[in-house]
Amino acid sequence: MTAERLGLILLLAMGGPALAAPALPQVDLPMALERRMPPPVEEPSGDAAFAAYQIGHYYAALDLALRRVEKDGNDAAALTLLGELYRQGLGVPVDLEQAVDWYSAAAQRGDVSAAIALALMKIEGAGTARDMAGAARLFEQAAAKGNAQAHYNLGLLRLQGQGLELDTGKAAEHFRIAAEAGDSDAQYAYATMLKDGRLGPPNAEAAAEWLGKAAAQGNIIAQIEYAIALFNGDGLAKDEEAAARNFALAAGKGNPIAENRLARLYANGRGVPLDPVKAMAWHLLAQAGGRDDPWLDVFVQRLPEETRRQGYAQAQQWRGIELLALDGSRPTGQTTDQPNSIAPEVTP
C-alpha cells in the first residue's frame, strides 16, 4: 500500500483500574478498502467456470472462462473471473496489468464485483496508475446498483476528500445506507459519527444501537466500543456482565485491547468473578500483543508466587505463548502464532 492508509483506526487509551471512555476514533482511509477486495460473484446458474474456481481447480476455471469469453465477449461474469485469476495468480502467474484489463472490460459491462475490484486497484496503484477520482466513479457505479460495500467505501472517500469533494453529510449518508444493508464496518463508522457529534448533537443512544449491531456481527472494534458503552452506561443501560461478554468475544480473537480490558475486569471483579489467575493470563496475552499496562504489572507482581505460576500456565494453554516473565514484566520472548483454540468463556 502506498501513500495514505485507508480505514477506520480505533485509538483506545485507557488508564487506571476502572474503564475509561475511549478516545474518539480517527479516520485514516485506505486500510478498510484494501482488505475488502471482493471475490467474483456469480449468480447460481450451474456455471462450471465459477464452480471450478470455488473448489480450487484454477486451471479448469481459467480454461472455461476463456472459452466463454471467446464465445461471448460481453460475458461480464467470465471477464471478472479472469481478472480475479490474474490478480491472485491462480492458474496463471500474477499479472496485475492483465487483471486490470479483464476487470475493466467486465466493469464496462456492468459487473459490480469487477467495478469494486478495479476501484481498489486504482487506489493502490496496482497494475494501473493511482487514480482516486477514477476509483470513486467505479464505486459510484456499483453503489447505484445498491452495493453496500461500494457505499461504505464512498463514505470513506467522502470523509477524507479523496477522489471526491470532502462532505461529511454525504459520507454519513453512504455509511447509513451500507449500515442498513447490514455492513458491519459501515455500522461502526456511522455509530462513530453519531457518537462524535459530526451529524449534529452527539447521539449516544443511536450510536450504541449501531455499535450493538456491528458487534453482533463479530466486528472486533465494535465489540470493544460496545463493551465500553455497556460498562459505562453510555447511551444504554449499564451492564457490566454484558460488557465483559463483549470484551471476551474480542479477546478470544486475540485483540490486545480487549485482552487488557478483560484482565482488568478479572482483577477487579467487575462483570466477572474476581479471578487473579485469569487476570494475569489475559494481561500476559495483551502484553505479548503489545498492550502494556503498568497498573496490571504492579497487580501481578503482588500476587503470590503460586498464583503467578498458574496465570503463566493459563496463558500458555490459551495462546501458546513462550518465555513470558512470571512477575508480569514486559515479555522478552516471542509468540508461536498458534491459534487461540481454547478461548475461555466469561461467566457472569
Protein Blocks (a to p, Z undefined) as FASTA:
>chain_A
ZZjaeddddddddedjbdcddddddddfklmmmmmcccdddddehiaklmmmmnopaklm
mmmmmmmmmmmmklmklmmmmmmmmmnopoiacdfklmmmmmmmmmmnopaklmmmmmmm
mmnopoiacdfklmmmmmmmmmmnopaklmmmmmmmmmnopoiacdfklmmmmmmmmmmn
opaklmmmmmmmmmnopnoccdfklmmmmmmmmmmnopaklmmmmmmmmmnopoiacdfk
lmmmmmmmmmmnopaklmmmmmmmmmnogoiacdfklmmmmmmmmmmnopacfklmmmmm
mpcfklmmmmmmmmmmmnopghiafklpacfbdcehiacfbcccddZZ
